[in-house]
Every structure is written in C-alpha cells, then in structure tokens.
C-alpha cells in the first residue's frame, strides 16, 4: 500500500502554576476591549491575582521534544477553545519558531471540542495536496477565563498542551470525519423525542464505525459521550479540549504494539458535531 498521511507522534504535557503574562496590565486592557461591546463584566479577582497560562510557554518545549532539529515542519496549526492569556499576539506564529523549518502557521478556534478534529483535517489536507510533508497540530487549554461568560462554560482542571505530528506512513489509514447533522437539545425539554433520537443516532454512528474496524478495535470516547453496549475506554472529565488527545498519547504506543485499529469519538452538543478519528496501523516496523 502506498504511503499516506499518518499520525506518527502524539505527546502531551500538563502544567501547574501560572505565566507571568497573567499579571501583565495589558491583559486587562485587551480583555476589556473584547467584552465591552457585549456588556460582559471582567473577572477583576482573577486579573488581580494573576492566573492562567500562555500557550506558547505550554507548548514550545513539547514541540522541541516532538521534532528534532533535522525534522522541519511545513505546516503548524494551533487549535484551542479556551482563550490564551497573551494579549493580541498570534501564538501560532510564535510556536512556529519553536520547531525546525519555517512552517506556515495557522490558528483555529470557536469550534468547541470539534476544533481539534478540524485542525487535524486541515493538516491532513495540506499533506494530501503535496504542500506539506510534515504537518504539526498543537492543542492547548488553560484554566482561566478573565471575563464572566454569558452562559456557563466548562473550563479545564489543569493547563495542558498536546502535539500531534502527521507524516506519511506506509500502509497506515488515518481518517477524520465530522458530521454536523446531529444537533441535540435537552432531553427534558419539549423537544425530548427529537433529542433522544439524535443522541441515539450519534451512538449508532460510533458503534457503526467501531464495527467497521473489526474485532479487537480500541475505542476511546470523550467525556460525556455515551455509547451503550460498546466496549470502550472513557476519558475522565476535567480536560474538555485536550483530555481525549492526552489519553491517546498515553495509550497509542501500546495499541500500536498490539496492532489494534483505533477509533476516537467526541460529540459537541452545543454545535451538534460528531467528530471521529479512525486509525489502522501500517505494517510492523
């Protein structure tokens, strides 16, 4: 089988504490300018205390660990859901200087947990068109939101970054799918019947993809995704954006050694997007 885009490395790193940038007075000015048109109050307590982590600090060392000096990247895509604390600076450009080569740097946000899969799809598209031989995806989330959101949001328990390296692998089949046709409402609302049907359709699609991978497939489900009757590893709650990928970083080496196909699945109920990744291993090295 000819070489195709594959996932060669997945690394993750947690961090405690804060970045000194969390005490930068420009952070307050920047956030205030952003939220003023929407009438949202600042979290003055968090700004005064200095909390949060800069994504460049979280991910730069991990990038250097993932890619050696003789492994230049052609494309770097940063994806996040919770905002960075570095005021106004394009972190993806800063991160592009933390790896060999001069990669095209992009950032992707405002897609909920589907954003990680969307970034990976974009990276694979660059590879398939021949623009990039090696593409890198950087996922990051940090614990602080310096304004009061208009509705409750789930923030991570810890700062975390994940780096995924995409390169060609003989025989490997890597597929990322996203389906936006499964919007769900609240099961206790007037739309409960339609909501339950949608939830069932999401679960059925995950079961279908797992069955297509064959017996022995390893299935990894994001926190909050319920698929009754499916033998799967459930990611604990606490890291809404990076948790699924951190779990993949931990388990993928063992699954590859066992020659098991892999399925990752996540569902963002706010957007109604089901995202899946399937990975069939290439021949033994």
C-alpha positions as CSV (number, residue, x, y, z in Angstrom):
1,X,0.0,0.0,0.0
2,X,1.4,3.4,-0.9
3,X,2.4,5.8,1.9
4,X,-0.4,8.1,3.1
5,X,-0.7,10.7,5.8
6,X,-0.5,9.1,9.2
7,X,-0.1,10.0,12.8
8,X,3.5,9.4,13.9
9,X,3.7,11.1,17.3
10,X,1.3,12.3,19.9
11,X,2.8,14.0,23.0
12,X,1.1,15.7,26.0
13,X,2.2,17.9,28.8
14,X,0.4,19.3,31.9
15,X,1.5,22.4,33.7
16,X,0.7,23.9,37.1
17,X,1.1,27.5,38.3
18,X,0.8,30.5,36.0
19,X,2.6,32.5,33.4
20,X,3.9,35.9,34.4
21,X,1.9,37.3,31.5
22,X,-1.2,36.7,33.7
23,X,0.0,39.8,35.6
24,X,0.6,41.9,32.5
25,X,-1.6,45.1,32.8
26,X,-2.2,44.9,29.0
27,X,-4.2,41.7,29.6
28,X,-6.9,43.6,31.5
29,X,-7.0,46.3,28.7
30,X,-7.2,43.7,26.0
31,X,-10.0,41.6,27.6
32,X,-11.9,44.7,28.5
33,X,-11.8,45.9,24.9
34,X,-13.0,42.5,23.7
35,X,-16.0,42.1,26.0
36,X,-17.2,45.8,26.1
37,X,-19.5,45.5,23.1
38,X,-21.3,42.6,24.7
39,X,-21.6,44.2,28.2
40,X,-19.8,41.3,29.9
41,X,-18.1,42.1,33.3
42,X,-14.4,41.3,33.8
43,X,-13.2,38.9,36.5
44,X,-11.3,41.5,38.4
45,X,-10.4,38.9,41.1
46,X,-8.6,36.7,38.6
47,X,-6.9,39.7,36.9
48,X,-5.6,40.9,40.3
49,X,-4.5,37.5,41.4
50,X,-2.7,36.6,38.2
51,X,-4.0,33.3,36.9
52,X,-3.7,31.4,33.6
53,X,-1.1,30.2,31.3
54,X,0.3,31.3,28.0
55,X,0.0,28.7,25.2
56,X,3.4,29.5,23.8
57,X,5.0,28.6,27.2
58,X,2.9,25.5,27.4
59,X,3.7,24.1,24.0
60,X,7.1,25.4,23.0
61,X,9.1,22.8,24.9
62,X,6.8,20.0,23.8
63,X,7.3,20.9,20.2
64,X,11.0,20.8,20.6
65,X,10.6,17.3,22.2
66,X,8.3,16.1,19.4
67,X,10.5,17.3,16.5
68,X,14.3,17.1,16.2
69,X,16.4,19.8,14.6
70,X,16.6,17.7,11.4
71,X,12.8,17.3,11.2
72,X,11.4,20.5,9.8
73,X,7.7,21.1,9.8
74,X,5.9,22.5,6.8
75,X,2.6,23.5,8.4
76,X,1.7,24.2,12.1
77,X,-1.9,24.5,13.1
78,X,-2.8,25.6,16.6
79,X,-6.3,24.9,17.9
80,X,-7.9,26.0,21.2
81,X,-11.3,26.5,22.8
82,X,-10.5,28.4,26.0
83,X,-8.6,31.7,25.1
84,X,-4.9,32.3,25.6
85,X,-3.7,34.9,28.0
86,X,-1.2,36.5,25.7
87,X,-2.9,39.8,24.7
88,X,-3.3,40.1,21.0
89,X,-0.3,38.1,19.9
90,X,-0.6,35.3,17.3
91,X,0.6,32.4,19.3
92,X,0.7,30.1,16.3
93,X,3.4,32.3,14.7
94,X,5.4,32.3,17.9
95,X,5.2,28.5,18.1
96,X,6.3,28.1,14.5
97,X,9.7,29.4,15.7
98,X,9.9,26.6,18.3
99,X,10.4,23.9,15.6
100,X,12.7,23.4,12.7
101,X,11.8,24.8,9.3
102,X,9.7,27.8,8.6
103,X,6.2,26.3,8.7
104,X,3.1,28.0,7.6
105,X,1.3,28.9,10.9
106,X,-2.4,28.9,11.3
107,X,-4.8,29.1,14.3
108,X,-8.3,27.7,14.7
109,X,-10.8,28.4,17.5
110,X,-14.5,28.8,18.3
111,X,-15.4,25.3,17.2
112,X,-15.7,23.7,20.6
113,X,-14.2,20.3,21.0
114,X,-14.7,19.7,17.3
115,X,-11.8,22.2,16.7
116,X,-9.1,19.6,17.4
117,X,-10.5,17.3,14.7
118,X,-10.9,20.2,12.3
119,X,-7.3,21.2,12.8
120,X,-6.2,17.6,12.1
121,X,-8.4,17.5,9.0
122,X,-6.7,20.7,7.7
123,X,-3.2,19.3,8.4
124,X,-4.0,16.1,6.5
125,X,-5.4,18.2,3.6
126,X,-2.1,20.1,3.4
127,X,-0.3,16.7,3.2
128,X,-2.6,15.2,0.6
129,X,-2.2,18.2,-1.7
130,X,1.6,17.8,-1.5
131,X,2.1,21.2,0.2
132,X,3.4,19.7,3.4
133,X,5.4,16.6,4.0
134,X,5.3,17.1,7.8
135,X,2.3,18.9,9.5
136,X,2.0,19.6,13.2
137,X,-1.1,20.2,15.2
138,X,-0.9,21.9,18.6
139,X,-3.8,21.7,21.0
140,X,-3.9,23.8,24.2
141,X,-6.2,24.8,27.0
142,X,-5.7,26.7,30.2
143,X,-7.9,27.2,33.3
144,X,-8.6,30.9,33.5
145,X,-11.3,32.9,31.8
146,X,-10.8,36.6,32.6
147,X,-14.4,37.7,32.0
148,X,-17.8,36.5,33.1
149,X,-19.3,34.4,30.2
150,X,-22.9,35.0,29.2
151,X,-23.7,31.3,30.0
152,X,-21.9,28.6,31.9
153,X,-18.8,27.1,30.3
154,X,-16.7,24.2,31.3
155,X,-13.0,25.1,31.9
156,X,-10.2,22.6,32.3
157,X,-8.9,21.5,35.7
158,X,-5.3,21.9,34.6
159,X,-3.3,23.7,31.9
160,X,-2.4,21.2,29.1
161,X,-0.9,21.1,25.7
162,X,-0.8,18.2,23.1
163,X,1.3,18.0,20.0
164,X,0.3,15.7,17.1
165,X,2.8,15.1,14.3
166,X,1.4,14.0,10.9
167,X,3.8,12.3,8.4
168,X,3.5,9.7,5.7
169,X,3.4,6.1,6.9
170,X,3.4,3.1,4.6
171,X,0.1,1.2,4.9
172,X,-1.5,3.4,7.6
173,X,-5.0,4.6,7.1
174,X,-5.9,7.7,9.0
175,X,-9.4,9.1,8.6
176,X,-11.1,12.1,10.3
177,X,-14.8,12.6,9.9
178,X,-17.1,15.3,11.2
179,X,-20.9,15.2,11.0
180,X,-22.8,18.4,11.8
181,X,-26.3,16.9,11.2
182,X,-26.9,15.5,14.7
183,X,-27.8,18.6,16.8
184,X,-29.4,17.7,20.1
185,X,-31.5,19.6,22.6
186,X,-32.2,18.9,26.3
187,X,-33.7,15.5,26.9
188,X,-36.1,17.1,29.4
189,X,-37.4,19.8,27.0
190,X,-40.4,19.9,24.7
191,X,-38.0,18.5,22.0
192,X,-37.1,15.5,24.1
193,X,-38.3,13.0,21.5
194,X,-36.2,14.5,18.7
195,X,-33.3,15.0,21.2
196,X,-33.3,11.3,22.2
197,X,-33.4,10.3,18.5
198,X,-30.4,12.4,17.8
199,X,-28.5,11.0,20.8
200,X,-29.3,7.5,19.6
201,X,-28.2,8.4,16.1
202,X,-24.8,9.6,17.4
203,X,-24.3,6.5,19.4
204,X,-25.3,4.3,16.5
205,X,-22.8,6.0,14.2
206,X,-20.0,5.5,16.7
207,X,-21.0,1.8,17.0
208,X,-21.0,1.5,13.2
209,X,-17.5,2.9,12.8
210,X,-16.2,0.7,15.6
211,X,-17.7,-2.4,14.0
212,X,-16.2,-1.4,10.6
213,X,-12.7,-1.5,12.2
214,X,-13.2,-5.1,13.1
215,X,-12.8,-7.3,16.2
216,X,-10.2,-6.0,18.7
217,X,-10.6,-2.4,17.8
218,X,-9.6,0.0,20.6
219,X,-12.3,2.7,21.1
220,X,-11.6,5.9,23.0
221,X,-14.6,8.1,23.9
222,X,-14.6,11.7,25.1
223,X,-16.1,12.5,28.5
224,X,-19.8,13.0,28.2
225,X,-20.3,10.8,25.1
226,X,-22.5,7.8,26.0
227,X,-22.5,4.8,23.7
228,X,-24.3,1.9,25.4
229,X,-23.2,-1.6,24.5
230,X,-19.8,-0.6,23.2
231,X,-16.6,-1.8,24.8
232,X,-14.6,1.5,25.1
233,X,-12.2,3.5,27.2
234,X,-14.0,6.5,28.6
235,X,-11.9,9.7,29.1
236,X,-12.4,11.2,32.6
237,X,-14.0,14.7,32.8
238,X,-11.8,17.6,33.6
239,X,-10.0,18.4,30.3
240,X,-12.7,19.1,27.8
241,X,-10.4,20.1,24.9
242,X,-7.2,18.1,25.4
243,X,-8.4,15.1,27.5
244,X,-9.2,12.8,24.6
245,X,-5.9,13.5,23.0
246,X,-3.9,13.2,26.1
247,X,-5.5,9.8,26.6
248,X,-4.5,8.9,23.0
249,X,-0.9,9.9,23.7
250,X,-0.8,7.6,26.7
251,X,-2.4,4.6,25.0
252,X,-1.4,4.7,21.4
253,X,2.0,3.2,21.7
254,X,0.5,0.1,23.4
255,X,-2.3,-0.2,20.9
256,X,0.2,0.1,18.0
257,X,2.4,-2.6,19.5
258,X,-0.7,-4.9,19.7
259,X,-1.6,-4.0,16.0
260,X,-5.1,-2.8,17.1
261,X,-7.1,-0.4,14.9
262,X,-8.2,2.7,16.9
263,X,-11.3,4.8,17.0
264,X,-11.6,8.2,18.8
265,X,-15.0,9.9,19.1
266,X,-16.2,13.1,20.5
267,X,-19.6,14.9,20.4
268,X,-20.0,18.6,20.9
269,X,-23.7,19.1,21.9
270,X,-23.5,22.9,21.6
271,X,-22.6,22.7,17.9
272,X,-24.2,19.3,17.2
273,X,-21.0,18.0,15.7
274,X,-19.9,14.4,16.0
275,X,-16.1,14.0,15.3
276,X,-14.3,10.7,14.8
277,X,-10.8,9.6,14.0
278,X,-10.1,6.1,12.8
279,X,-6.6,4.7,12.6
280,X,-5.5,1.5,11.0
281,X,-1.9,0.6,11.6
282,X,0.7,0.0,8.9
283,X,3.0,-3.0,8.7
284,X,5.2,-3.7,11.6
285,X,8.4,-1.7,11.7
